[in-house]
Amino acid sequence: MKQLLTVAVLACNAFFTQAQNQPVCNPYPKTITVTGSAEMDIVPDEIYVQVDLKEYRKKGENKVELDRIKSDFLAKCSSIGLPDSTISIASYEGANFNYWYWKRKKKDPDMYSGIAYQIRFKDSKKMDQLVDLLDDEATVNFQITKANHNKIQEFRKQLKIQAVKAAKEKGIYLTDAINEKVGEAITIEEPDENTFLNSLENNIRVSQYSNALYFNKDAAKMSDDDKTGVDFKKIKLRYEVKIVFAVK
C-alpha cells in the first residue's frame, strides 16, 4: 500500500512539473488599445441658489428681527410661484441652533442672527423675479451653487454607448491601416462616474448679465429690454472609455 502511494505521488509530481515547463498559450497574441469619447451640450433645468439673509438695523430704528425677515422672504418666494418643495434651509446662525453663536451673543447682545436658504429653480426667469423682490438690507449673498438636469441618468447612458461605438470605429480604421482586422473586445474600462457628475455641477456658466445681477444689486434695475434673451449657457458633458480589442 505504501509503495502504491509513493508511486502515485511521484506520478503527480512529474505531471505538474511537466505542466509548469510548458509555455502558457495566449489566446490574444495581438491586441490594440483604443480610447473612445462622446460629448453633448445641455442646458441645466435645475439651478440651485443659496440666499443668505441676516438681521439688520437702520439708523435710528429698531433691529429688524430674523423672524420677520424669514416671513417676508418666504412670502416673496410664494408670490412668484415657488413651491415650498423647492426651498430648504442650508444653514442657520442663531441662539437656538448654534451653541457658539449663543456663547458669543452673551458677550455681544447686538449680534445679528442669520439664515441661509437653498432654492431650486427651473430657469433664470424666476431668479430674476426673486432678485427684484429681495430686501437689499437683509440679503447679504445670492450665489449659484450648482446645476443639474433631471435626465442625467439618460444622458450618462447615451454618452457611454456613443463612447464605446467611437472606440470600436477607431479600432477598425487603425487596424485597416496595417491590413489587419479588429476582433472581439477583451476589456472595457468604464469611465469614472464622479468625474461625469462633477463636470455637470462645476462647469455651470452664466451670462455677463446674470453675473452682474446676482452679485451686484444695482444691476437689478436693468430694463426688461436689457434682460431679454438672458439665460444659462450650455454645459459640455464628456465621457471617455478605454477598450482593448483582439487583432485578427
VENNORTA-V308718 format. One record per residue. PHI is phi in degrees with one decimal (999 if undefined). OMEGA is omega in degrees with one decimal (* if undefined). BURIAL is + if it has 16 or more other ideal C-beta (glycine too) atoms within 10 Angstrom, else -. Layout:
BEGIN
[[PHI | OMEGA | BURIAL] [PHI | OMEGA | BURIAL]]
END
This chain:
BEGIN
[[999 | 178.4 | -] [-64.0 | 179.8 | -] [-65.2 | 178.4 | -] [-63.0 | 178.9 | -] [-62.9 | 179.5 | -] [-64.0 | 179.3 | -] [-64.9 | -179.5 | -] [-64.2 | 179.0 | -] [-63.4 | 179.7 | -] [-64.2 | 179.8 | -] [-67.1 | 178.3 | -] [-64.3 | 179.5 | -] [-60.6 | -179.7 | -] [-65.0 | -179.2 | -] [-65.3 | -178.1 | -] [-68.1 | 178.2 | -] [-64.6 | -179.8 | -] [-67.4 | -179.1 | -] [-67.2 | -180.0 | -] [-69.4 | -177.2 | -] [-79.4 | -179.0 | -] [-81.0 | 179.8 | -] [-65.8 | 178.3 | -] [-77.6 | -178.2 | -] [-81.1 | 178.2 | -] [-92.2 | -177.9 | -] [-69.8 | -179.4 | -] [-128.4 | -178.0 | -] [-66.3 | 179.4 | -] [-126.8 | 179.7 | -] [-136.5 | 173.2 | -] [-136.6 | 179.0 | +] [-108.0 | -178.2 | -] [-129.6 | 176.7 | +] [-116.2 | 176.6 | -] [-114.6 | -178.4 | +] [-136.3 | 176.6 | -] [-150.0 | -179.3 | +] [-147.4 | 176.6 | -] [-151.9 | 176.8 | -] [-105.4 | 178.5 | -] [-133.3 | 172.7 | -] [-102.0 | -178.3 | -] [-60.7 | 178.3 | +] [-108.8 | 173.8 | -] [-136.8 | -180.0 | -] [-112.7 | -179.0 | +] [-101.9 | -177.7 | +] [-126.2 | 173.6 | +] [-105.8 | 178.9 | +] [-114.8 | 179.5 | +] [-98.7 | -179.9 | +] [-120.4 | -178.5 | +] [-147.6 | 175.5 | +] [-60.1 | 179.6 | +] [-149.9 | 178.7 | +] [-138.8 | 173.9 | -] [-86.0 | -177.2 | -] [-57.6 | 178.0 | -] [80.7 | -179.3 | -] [-123.2 | 176.4 | -] [-73.0 | 179.3 | -] [-65.5 | 175.0 | -] [-83.7 | -173.4 | +] [-73.1 | -175.8 | -] [-64.3 | 179.9 | +] [-57.7 | 179.2 | -] [-69.1 | 179.9 | -] [-62.9 | 179.0 | +] [-62.2 | -178.4 | +] [-61.3 | 179.7 | -] [-64.8 | -177.9 | +] [-63.9 | -178.8 | +] [-65.8 | 177.0 | -] [-65.3 | 179.0 | -] [-68.4 | 176.6 | +] [-61.5 | -179.9 | +] [-66.0 | -176.5 | -] [-66.9 | 178.9 | -] [-102.4 | 173.7 | -] [87.3 | 175.9 | -] [-83.8 | 179.7 | +] [-71.0 | -179.8 | -] [-59.3 | -177.3 | -] [-66.3 | -179.4 | -] [-94.3 | -175.9 | +] [-119.7 | 177.2 | +] [-142.4 | 179.2 | -] [-86.7 | 179.5 | -] [-85.7 | 178.1 | -] [-159.5 | -175.2 | -] [-144.0 | 177.1 | -] [-114.1 | -177.8 | +] [-167.0 | -174.2 | +] [-61.3 | -176.1 | -] [-85.0 | -173.8 | -] [-124.1 | -173.1 | -] [-136.9 | -177.0 | -] [-62.5 | -177.2 | -] [-67.0 | 175.9 | -] [-63.4 | 179.6 | +] [-60.6 | -179.7 | -] [-66.7 | 179.2 | -] [-69.6 | -176.8 | -] [-67.2 | 177.0 | +] [-63.0 | 178.9 | -] [-86.4 | -178.0 | -] [-135.1 | -176.4 | -] [-61.1 | -178.1 | -] [-87.7 | 177.6 | -] [-60.5 | -177.0 | +] [-99.0 | 175.5 | +] [-81.2 | 179.8 | +] [-145.1 | 178.1 | +] [-146.1 | 177.5 | +] [-122.2 | 177.2 | +] [-106.4 | 170.2 | +] [-108.9 | -178.2 | +] [-123.4 | 177.6 | +] [-102.0 | 179.8 | +] [-106.7 | 175.0 | +] [-92.4 | 178.0 | -] [-157.7 | -175.6 | -] [-79.1 | -178.1 | +] [-62.8 | 178.1 | -] [-64.4 | 177.9 | +] [-63.5 | 179.0 | +] [-60.5 | -179.0 | +] [-63.2 | -179.1 | +] [-67.9 | 179.5 | +] [-58.6 | -179.6 | +] [-63.6 | -175.8 | -] [-99.4 | -173.5 | -] [-65.3 | 174.2 | +] [-77.2 | -176.3 | -] [-61.1 | -178.3 | -] [-73.8 | -176.2 | -] [-83.3 | -175.4 | +] [-83.5 | -179.4 | +] [-107.0 | 179.5 | -] [-161.9 | 175.2 | -] [-139.8 | -167.5 | +] [-129.0 | 173.3 | -] [-75.6 | -174.6 | +] [-102.7 | 179.0 | -] [-164.7 | 178.2 | +] [-132.6 | -179.5 | +] [-154.0 | 175.1 | +] [-141.4 | -175.2 | +] [-73.1 | 176.5 | -] [-108.7 | -174.7 | -] [-61.3 | 179.7 | +] [-65.8 | 178.9 | -] [-66.0 | 178.0 | -] [-61.1 | -179.8 | +] [-60.5 | 180.0 | +] [-63.4 | -179.4 | -] [-59.1 | -177.9 | -] [-66.7 | 177.7 | +] [-62.2 | -179.4 | +] [-62.4 | 179.8 | -] [-63.7 | -179.9 | +] [-67.4 | 177.6 | +] [-64.7 | 178.6 | +] [-63.4 | 179.0 | -] [-65.4 | 178.4 | +] [-65.9 | 178.9 | +] [-63.2 | 179.2 | -] [-61.8 | 178.8 | -] [-65.3 | 179.0 | +] [-61.5 | -178.8 | +] [-66.6 | -176.2 | -] [-75.0 | 176.3 | -] [-72.7 | 177.9 | -] [-73.5 | 176.0 | +] [-61.3 | -178.1 | -] [-65.2 | 179.4 | -] [-116.8 | 177.1 | -] [58.3 | 174.3 | -] [-117.2 | 178.3 | -] [-128.5 | 177.4 | -] [-74.9 | -178.6 | +] [-106.2 | -177.3 | +] [-71.5 | 175.9 | -] [-76.7 | -179.2 | -] [-94.0 | 177.0 | -] [-138.8 | 173.8 | -] [-125.7 | -179.6 | -] [-95.8 | -177.9 | -] [-72.7 | 179.7 | -] [-69.3 | -179.4 | +] [-70.6 | -179.6 | -] [-63.9 | -177.8 | -] [-63.2 | 178.7 | -] [-63.0 | -179.9 | -] [-65.8 | -178.6 | +] [-66.4 | 179.2 | -] [-64.9 | 179.1 | -] [-64.5 | 178.5 | -] [-74.6 | -173.8 | +] [-80.6 | -172.3 | -] [-95.6 | -176.0 | -] [-102.2 | 178.2 | -] [-67.6 | 178.2 | +] [-133.4 | 178.5 | -] [-113.9 | -178.1 | +] [-71.6 | -179.9 | -] [-59.1 | 179.5 | -] [-63.9 | -178.4 | +] [-62.3 | 177.3 | +] [-59.0 | -178.6 | -] [-65.7 | -176.0 | -] [-67.1 | -171.5 | +] [-84.4 | 178.6 | +] [-124.7 | 178.1 | -] [-143.1 | -173.2 | -] [-64.1 | -179.9 | -] [-63.7 | -178.7 | -] [-69.8 | 179.1 | +] [-65.7 | -178.6 | +] [-87.4 | 179.9 | -] [-61.8 | -179.6 | -] [-74.0 | 179.1 | -] [-63.6 | 178.8 | -] [-64.4 | -180.0 | -] [-69.2 | -175.6 | -] [-87.7 | -174.9 | +] [-61.5 | 175.2 | -] [80.7 | -178.5 | -] [-83.6 | 175.1 | +] [-159.4 | -177.1 | -] [-77.2 | 178.3 | +] [-72.2 | 179.8 | -] [-69.5 | 176.7 | -] [-107.2 | 178.6 | +] [-90.2 | 177.5 | -] [-106.5 | -175.4 | +] [-141.2 | 177.3 | -] [-130.6 | 175.3 | +] [-129.7 | 175.2 | +] [-128.4 | 177.6 | +] [-115.9 | -177.2 | -] [-128.1 | 174.1 | +] [-104.7 | 178.8 | +] [-108.0 | 169.8 | +] [-75.6 | 177.7 | +] [-113.1 | -177.7 | +] [-94.7 | * | -]]
END
